[in-house]
């Protein structure tokens, strides 16, 4: 009856304006209060049950059955039986994916049938033991969680190119450098692989995508699923640079699926494509999904690659006219030189035509050309004729702003009515200290403090025009070592050997110091 009396007194106090007496806390309650004693016993039983579950979670007897050699998180996260993407678990014994955790689910059935007990939820990153269905809490599983979802801090990214970075080691004992790992060629996607490898060594692109929070909060319209392309690219870069990989190669399966889907099958996994077309589409797609606009600083793509040039255009009179008629036409406004300002993500370099005739030794000589001869196209003096179906046009190009990274596209393939031809001309280029200031006008040169660039990536085409293969050379900054990468094959290479290849796409990095 005592509690009722208290309640009554509280009511009276409130009516007389006296503040009510605070109810004592649970731990301060008298021991002879039966209700509080019951709640204490209930709380103790609950905490004992929790402690029992926690102890059980920490002492799972099946952790030694986990086989890290079979774990592969590069493929699409869907159930191997029902093909659903909802609530998918990875069996850590055989590496297969199954749906669900409860009774009668595919994961539960698999655990009972095969005696595989340890599973990982691929979305929540929690470990469970089936069929007992309890969560496993054990720090020895953190390496598996990190392989599925690598996380980089600002400090990790800052030290990633330091000279004292140690080699990493896979589960089978293979040593590798983070960032220098092979990409699996599923069938004919080497043209995508070389672009992804090259972009992964462009520092601003790499650093931006290694930290998911840089693009996680970008606003996008409801139902816009094309942003998946950005997420998949970020996941791929984090796996490429993961210092704790279980294997020294990565499969770009999920990334390429997003490419096939959002390019409307323009770029296929099963059919060879052109790297420059893929690069152009991919950079524009990333820029668009990152909510970039025409401003140079609107996205990490523009900050890295966007340059500016002036294009001077003038029409040529038809060749069948006599000199007087030509002079009359040249005096009209239509035939005056016009100027327009344009931006660029890459520069197209035209190779000179290959010789038609063989030499006296009955052999074709592979012609050579200097890189500076190709870059002379952009010196504001050289004119190039372009033919359309009705007009002939002369164009001059003047670069007004150089980007931090210059992409050169060396145009090797020409398509005529009947077939595709490849130009085998060798381009002689220096690996370091390419001075783009040589092609700038004096006025534009004053706007640039630094104009010297170093090569960081080189993409090469081998074989016939329609059926050849692609490989790339990349510079590992921490070791200052060049590597040749062709799908899963990664080998070190001397920089002198790179200059002998049939270069197709090159990426140069601006050297912002006075030592070069």
Buried (B, 14 or more C-beta within 10 A) or exposed (E): EEEEEEEEEBEEEEEEEEEEEEEEEEEEBEEEBEEBEEEBEEEEEEEEEEEEEEEBBEEBEBBEBBBBEBBBBBEEBBBBBBEEBEBBBBBBBBBBBBBBBEEEBBBBBBBEEEEBBBBBBBEEBBBBBBBEEBBBBEEEBEEBBBBBBBEBEEEBBEEBBEEEBEEBBBBEEEEBBBBBBBBBBBEBBBBBBBBBBBBBBBBBBBBBBBBBEBBEEEEEEEEEEBBBBBBBBBBBBBBBBBBBBBBBBBBBBBBBBBBBEBBEEEBBBEEBBBBBEBBBBBBEBBBBBBEBEEEBEBBBBBBBBBBBBBBBBBBBBEEEEEEEEBEEBBEEEEBEEEEEEEBBBBBBBEBEEBEEEEEEEEEEEEBEBEBBBBBBBBBBEBEEEEEEEEEEBBBBBBBBBBBBBBBBBBEBBBEEEEEEEBBEBBBEBBBEEBBBBEBBBEEBEEEBEBBBBBBBBBBBBEEEBEEBBBBBBBBBBBBEBBBBBBBBEBEEBEBEEBBEBBBBBBBBBBBEEEEE
